[in-house]
Amino acid sequence: MEVRLFTLLNIWWLVGSALCLAPAWAQGVSAGTLLERAKAAHGGAALSNLRTYQETATLTTFQVGQPEHTLSVVSYVDFKAERLRIEYRDGRTLIQVIQFSPQAAQSWSAQRGTQPLGAELAQDLRNGLYQNWYGLRLGSKGRQEMQLEGEQTFADVTGLTVRVRTQGATTTYLFDSQGRLRAERTDNSQGRTTVVYGDLKSVEGVLIPFQARLYANGALFAEAKIKEARVNPPLGPATWKMP
């Protein structure tokens, strides 16, 4: 079975400043200051030193609010090399691999074998390296654009929002009063997506959301729960070998 790629890396951007809506704790805070605060909240130096990342998670899809199917997903990321690999398993059976690098973007499935990945999805994967919680590793540095958007509500979570553009990737982060990432929005080739984060845990000094609920057009369509997260694991050539 072909699996639609659900990334935790995609959030729609909102236009216009809403500084007048900022809560009292955020009055006078700039977008750059808030991004630096979020970086510190999620690990500071430990987050800055994030070079590689690996996680094993379950991904449950939903249809009309009801659980539909659950897959096991293993993801590998090499940030310096801008390399990403996602493996999907149904039980113990590998059913799909999606892989991106600046040199090539490919997908493999049991039915179709290895094929080039479409340009739009390849761009989504690259953008994801600068979104999600690990996009916070940059703080306010290297951003092409930073815009404080004021207090907003994404799904059922309210907080202060910042829209950022980095290496062409745009995302809107929503933070709580402690600077922790609670939600995110993006537009990508698969449409407009909202992600709500939860179950924050520290791994090697990096604060990682172990739960993510994904919404499209206000409806829950997937939930990811991390079973294991590894910070800076060695990722050798065998990691990137296609089936």
C-alpha positions in Angstrom: 0.0 0.0 0.0 1.2 3.5 -0.8 1.4 5.7 2.2 0.8 9.4 2.0 3.7 11.3 3.5 2.7 13.0 6.8 5.5 15.3 7.9 5.7 17.0 11.2 7.5 19.7 9.4 4.6 21.8 7.7 2.7 24.8 9.0 0.6 27.6 7.2 1.8 31.2 7.4 -0.5 34.0 8.6 -0.4 37.5 7.2 -0.3 40.8 9.2 1.0 41.8 12.6 -1.2 41.3 15.7 1.0 42.8 18.3 -2.0 44.4 20.0 -3.2 40.9 20.8 0.0 39.9 22.6 -0.5 38.7 26.2 1.0 40.7 29.1 4.0 38.4 29.4 4.9 39.1 25.7 4.5 42.9 25.6 7.6 44.5 24.0 9.1 41.1 22.9 10.5 41.0 19.4 10.3 38.1 17.1 14.1 37.5 17.4 13.9 37.6 21.2 11.1 35.1 21.2 13.0 32.7 18.9 16.0 32.9 21.1 13.9 32.2 24.2 12.4 29.2 22.4 15.8 27.9 21.5 16.9 28.2 25.1 13.7 26.5 26.3 14.3 23.5 24.0 17.9 23.0 25.0 20.1 26.0 24.2 23.6 24.8 23.4 22.5 21.2 23.2 20.0 22.1 20.5 22.5 24.3 18.7 24.8 21.2 18.6 22.2 19.0 17.0 23.9 17.4 14.0 21.9 14.2 13.4 18.6 12.9 14.7 16.7 9.6 14.7 13.3 8.7 15.9 11.0 5.7 16.0 7.3 6.6 16.2 3.8 5.2 15.6 1.7 7.1 13.1 -2.1 6.7 13.3 -4.3 8.1 10.6 -7.9 9.1 11.2 -11.0 9.2 9.1 -13.9 11.3 10.3 -12.3 11.5 13.7 -11.9 7.7 14.0 -8.6 5.8 14.0 -8.1 4.2 10.6 -4.6 2.6 10.5 -1.4 2.6 12.5 2.1 2.4 11.0 5.6 2.3 12.5 7.8 5.1 11.2 11.5 5.5 11.6 13.1 8.8 10.6 16.8 9.8 10.1 18.0 13.4 9.7 21.5 14.7 8.9 21.2 18.5 9.2 24.6 19.5 7.9 24.2 17.3 4.8 20.5 18.3 4.4 19.7 14.6 4.3 16.4 13.0 5.4 15.0 9.4 5.3 11.6 8.1 6.4 10.8 4.4 6.6 7.2 3.2 7.0 6.4 -0.3 8.3 3.0 -2.1 8.6 3.8 -4.4 11.5 7.3 -5.7 10.7 6.9 -5.3 6.9 8.7 -2.4 5.3 6.2 -0.9 2.8 7.7 2.5 1.8 10.9 4.5 2.1 11.2 8.2 1.2 14.6 9.8 1.1 15.9 13.3 0.3 19.3 14.7 -0.3 20.5 17.7 -2.3 21.8 15.2 -4.9 18.7 13.0 -5.2 15.2 12.5 -3.9 13.7 9.0 -4.2 10.9 6.9 -2.9 10.6 3.1 -2.7 7.6 0.9 -2.3 7.0 -2.8 -2.3 4.7 -2.4 -5.3 6.7 0.1 -7.5 10.3 -0.3 -6.5 12.5 2.8 -6.5 11.3 5.9 -8.3 12.3 9.6 -8.4 10.4 11.7 -5.9 8.3 14.6 -7.2 9.8 18.0 -7.1 7.1 19.4 -4.8 7.4 16.7 -2.2 11.2 16.9 -2.4 10.9 20.6 -1.6 8.6 19.9 1.3 11.2 17.5 2.8 14.0 20.0 2.4 11.8 22.7 4.0 11.2 20.4 6.9 14.8 20.6 7.9 14.1 24.3 8.9 10.7 23.7 10.4 9.4 21.6 13.3 11.0 21.8 16.7 14.5 21.2 15.3 14.1 24.4 13.2 14.5 26.2 16.5 18.1 25.2 16.6 18.9 28.4 14.6 17.2 30.7 17.1 17.1 34.1 15.4 20.2 33.5 13.3 20.1 32.9 9.6 16.5 33.9 9.2 15.4 35.5 6.0 12.3 36.9 7.7 10.9 37.0 11.3 7.5 38.5 12.0 5.7 38.6 15.4 2.1 37.7 14.7 0.6 38.2 18.2 -1.5 35.8 20.2 -3.5 33.2 18.2 -5.2 29.9 18.6 -4.1 26.9 16.5 -6.6 24.0 16.9 -7.1 24.0 20.7 -3.9 25.7 21.7 -3.4 29.4 22.3 -0.1 31.2 22.4 2.2 33.8 20.9 3.1 33.3 17.3 6.1 34.1 15.1 6.3 33.6 11.3 9.7 32.8 10.1 11.3 32.2 6.7 14.6 30.3 6.5 16.3 29.0 3.3 13.0 29.5 1.5 11.0 27.5 4.1 8.2 29.4 5.9 6.5 28.3 9.1 4.5 29.9 11.9 5.4 28.8 15.4 3.1 29.1 18.4 4.8 29.3 21.8 3.6 29.2 25.4 4.6 31.6 28.1 7.8 29.6 28.8 8.9 29.8 25.2 8.1 26.1 24.5 6.8 25.1 21.1 3.1 24.1 21.4 1.8 24.3 17.8 2.9 25.1 14.2 1.2 25.9 10.8 2.4 25.7 7.2 1.4 25.4 3.6 3.0 22.7 1.5 2.2 20.6 -1.6 -0.3 18.5 0.4 -2.2 21.6 1.6 -2.6 23.6 4.8 -1.6 21.8 8.0 -1.7 22.5 11.7 0.4 20.5 14.1 -0.2 20.5 17.9 2.7 19.3 20.0 2.6 17.6 23.4 4.4 15.3 25.8 7.6 17.3 26.0 10.6 15.2 27.1 14.3 16.0 27.4 16.7 13.8 25.5 20.5 14.5 25.9 19.5 18.0 27.0 17.2 18.7 24.0 13.5 19.2 24.7 11.5 17.2 22.2 7.7 16.9 21.7 6.9 13.1 21.8 3.4 13.6 20.5 2.1 15.5 17.5 -1.5 15.8 16.3 -1.9 16.9 12.7 -5.0 18.8 11.4 -6.1 19.6 7.9 -8.9 22.1 7.4 -9.7 21.8 11.1 -10.0 18.1 11.1 -7.6 15.6 12.8 -6.1 13.4 10.2 -3.0 11.9 11.9 -1.3 11.5 15.3 2.4 10.6 15.8 3.7 9.3 19.1 7.5 8.9 19.5 8.7 5.7 21.1 12.4 6.5 20.9 14.4 9.6 20.1 18.2 9.7 19.6 20.2 12.9 19.5 23.4 12.9 17.4 23.4 9.2 16.5 26.0 8.0 14.0 24.4 7.7 10.6 26.7 5.8 8.3 26.4 5.0 4.6 24.2 1.9 5.4 21.6 4.3 6.8 20.9 5.8 3.4 20.9 2.6 1.3 17.6 2.1 -0.6 16.0 -1.4 -0.4 
